[in-house]
Amino acid sequence: MQIGLSLPDFTSPQGPERLGEELADVARTADAAGFDHLSVMDHFFQIPMVGPAENEMLEAYTTLGFLAAHTRRVKLLTLVTGTVYRAPGALAKIISTLDVLSGGRAWLGIGAAWYEAEAAGLGLPFPPLAERFERLAETLEVCLRMWSDDESPYSGRHYQLARPLNSPQVLTRPHPPILIGGGGERKTLRLVARYAQACNLFPGPELPRKLDVLRAHCEAVGRDYDDILKTTTYSFDVGPDGDRVERILDDLGRLAELGVQAVLGGVRDVWRLEPLHILGERVIPLAAELGTAP
């Protein structure tokens, strides 16, 4: 099982003046500790599940570029981009830029978007849910075309690109992996089967059924279910001096038995760095033995 670090909260102990320095320390520590992925949310306001909207929130892709400069091996992604927040041609270019400058470590994490309050607050587009899913499908088609060196015009219902030129081209071939977040059984998981190399699901009691639905969608489109990396979220709390490590390993073991191959989680007290060292020394090596991702 792979272990990824998510950074959902940028309210650091020393405030915005030292945030860049603290964030760089976290990234370097996670990279050295053996985390496979490093992700940030694509939000402009803090989300209610984490804190008040007024709490510090950094723009995702500026942050990932910063993190790329302070790491050498960890894969970089959003968990996940709101598809309506950026035009698809621009998004493909953003991911391509991150991939080139990071040496081929960019992923596209994407979903239909849900946080209407931030969109209204900043004047961002937020069409009805059905249209957001239509735009998500077209965004995926545009990104794949731009990453394939096909410069022929793209004409969709919502997006038209006269010349989807992408130079420099991505280093990752055939293209940066696509992770689609969400567990919607009729639309989201169907898009995973058609386009994605990874999915991200909540680790609740419905997880086994979601994976069964995904398998059925894969069969319907002739896709190998085993080619898709199954990921979920998790909250790592190692406790004082790492006394909760065994509990974490038990949780990861249960998730692995369900078919989860990667966990992308926030870490309590991440700014202290010591929890990252504990996870690197006592969790990541043992988690790797729970299963190998495709």
N, C-alpha and C positions, 0 to 999 in steps of 0.2 A: 504494500500500500504506500502510495506517495502522500507526503504531508506538505501542504502549502500554507503560507502565512497570509492572512488577510488583515488589512489595516483600515478598519471602519471609522476610527475616531482620531482626529488630529488635535484634540484638546490636550496638549502636552503639559507636563508639570511646569516647564519654564516659560510657557507662553509663545506667541508667534515669533518673537525676536530670536528665539533659539530653536524654533521648530525645524528649520532646515538642517541644522547641526544634529539634532536628536534623531530626525528621520534618517539621515545618512548613517548614523551609528546603528540604528535598527536594521537597515537594509544590509549593511556590511556584515553584521552579526548573523542575520538569518541566512545570508549567502554562505558564510563559512560554516554554519551549523548543519547544513545539508538540506534545508528546505527546498522543495522542488519548484514551487511557484510562489510568486509574490503578487498580491492583487490588492486593488483599491476599488471602492465603490464609485460608480459614475453618478454622483449626485452633486448638487450645488448648494442645497440646504442639508443640514444633518437630518437623518430620518428619525421618526418617533421612537423606533425600537432601540435606538442607541442613545439619544439625548435630545435636548431642545433644538429647534430649527436654527437658533441663533449661535449654536456652538460652531467652532471652527470647522470648515469643510474646504478642502483643496480641490481644484479642478483636476479631473482624473488624468488626462493625457499629459499635461504639463508635469504632474507628479511622477508618472511612469517614466518620462524622459529623464527626470532628475534621478529616480531610482536606478535607471539603466546605467548612469554614469558612476554609481557607487556600488555596483555589483558586477560579477563576471560570469555567473553560471545560471542563476535562477531565472525561470521563465516569468514573463511580465504580462499582466492582463488586468482588465476590469472585471468586476463581478457585480453587475454586468452593465455594459453600455445600454442606455435607453435609445432605441433605434431612431426615435423622432428628434433627438437632440442635435444630430448632425446630418447633413446631406450625405448620401451614401458615397458619392465620389470623393468627398472630403474625408470621410471616415476611412475609406480604403487607403487614401494617401497618408493619413495619420498613422495607421497601423504599419504601412510600408516603411515610413520614416523611422518608427520605433524599431522595426525589425532590422533595418540596415544599421542604425546607430548602436543597437545593442548586440550586434554580431549574430543575428538570427534567433532572438529569444522572445519575439512578440507573439502573443495569441490575440485573437479577437473574441472577447467575451461579450455576448449581446443578448438582449431580451426586448420585450415589447414596451417597456417602461410602465410605471404605475404611480409615481409620486406627483399627482396633479398639482399640489400646492406649490411646489418649487417651479413647475412650468408656468403656472399663472403668475407667480411672484416675479419671475424674470422675463415674462413675455415670450416664452418658448412655445412652439407648437405642441398641442396635445389633443389630437383628434380622438374620436370614439375608439373603443377597444378593437372592433372589427377592422377599422382602417389601420390602426397601429400594427396589427398582424399582417395586413396586406403590405404595408410599408416595410415591415421586417423581412418578409420573403423577398421583396424587390431589392432591399439593401444587401441581402446575402448574394443574390444573383449578380448585382453590380460589383461587389467585392471580388467574387470569384472570377468575373470577367476581367477586371483590372489586373488581377494577379496571374492571369493566363496569357498575357501579351495580346489579347484580342482587342483591337482598337475599333472594332465596328460599332456603329451607334447602338445605344440601348434605348428601347422605347417601352416603358411600362405604363401602368395606369397612373402612377403617382410621380415617377421620375423619368426624365429623358436626358440622356447624355449623348452629345453629338460626337465626341471623341474621347473615350475612356482611357486616355494615355496615362501610363504609370511609370515614371522614370525618376530615380532609380527603382528597378524592380526589387521585389522582396528577395532576401537571401534564402529564407526557408522555402523549400520546394516539396510538393507542388505549390503550397501556400501556407501561411501561418495557420495553425490549428484554430478551428472555430468551436467555441463552447457556447451553447445556448442554455440560458438559465430559465427555470420555471417548470412546473409540473402539469400544465394544462394538457389534458389527455387527447383532445380533438385537434388542437392546433399546434401547441408548442412541441409536444413529443413527436408529432408528424414532421415538423420542420427539423428536429434533431435527426430523425431517421434519414431525411433527404439530404441534409447539408452538413451536419456537424461531425466533428471528431470527438466531442465531449458534451456531456450534459451536466447540469448542476441541479440537484433536487434537495428538498428539505428532508432531514433525517427522522421524520415522524413515522407513525404507524402505517401510513399509506405508501411508504416507500416501496415495499415489495410489489404492490399492485401497479405503481407507476412504472417499475421496471418491466413488468409483464406487458403493460400497454406499449411500452417502447419496443419490446421484442416483436409484438404483433405488427407495429408500424414498419419495422425493419423487414419483416417477412413480406409485407404487402408491396414494398418498393424494391425488393431484391437486395437488401443491404445486409451485410454481416453484422449482427448484433454485437459480436465480440470486438469489432473494430472501433466501437464507441467507448471512450473512457467515462466511467460512471463516477461522478464526484458528488459530494455533499458538503454542507457547512457544518461547523462544529465550534464550540467554545472551549479553548484550552485554558485550564486553570490548574497549574502544577502544584499550587498550595505552598505553604511555607517549607522551604528546603526540599521541595519536590515530593512531599508526602502524599500527593494525589496521583502520582505517576501510574500506579497500578490500576487505579480506577480508569484513567485515560486509556490504558492499554486494553482493559476489558471492553470499554466502549468501542474502541477501534476494531477489536476482534469480532464483536457482534455486527458491526457495519460491514466488515469484510465478508462475513458469512452470508449477508444479504446480497452481496455482489458489488459493494462499493469498492472502488479501486484507488480513490484519492479523496483526501479530506482537506478542504480549504478553510482554515479557521482563524478567528481572532485569538489573541493571547492576552490573558489578564496581566496587567502590570508590565506590558511589553516595553515601556520606556525604561524600565530598570535593567533590561537586557538579560539578567540572570535567568528568567524563565525561558528565554530562547536557548541559552546554553544548556539548560536542563533537558529541554526537548531534543536538542541535537545529540546529547550524550546518552539519554536514557529512553527516548521514545522513538525517534526517527529510525535508528538501526533495527529495532525490534519490529516496528511497523512494516519495514521493508520485507520482512519475512512472512507477512500475512497474505501476500499476493503480489504478483508483478503485473503492472498495468500494460495494456497493449501498446 
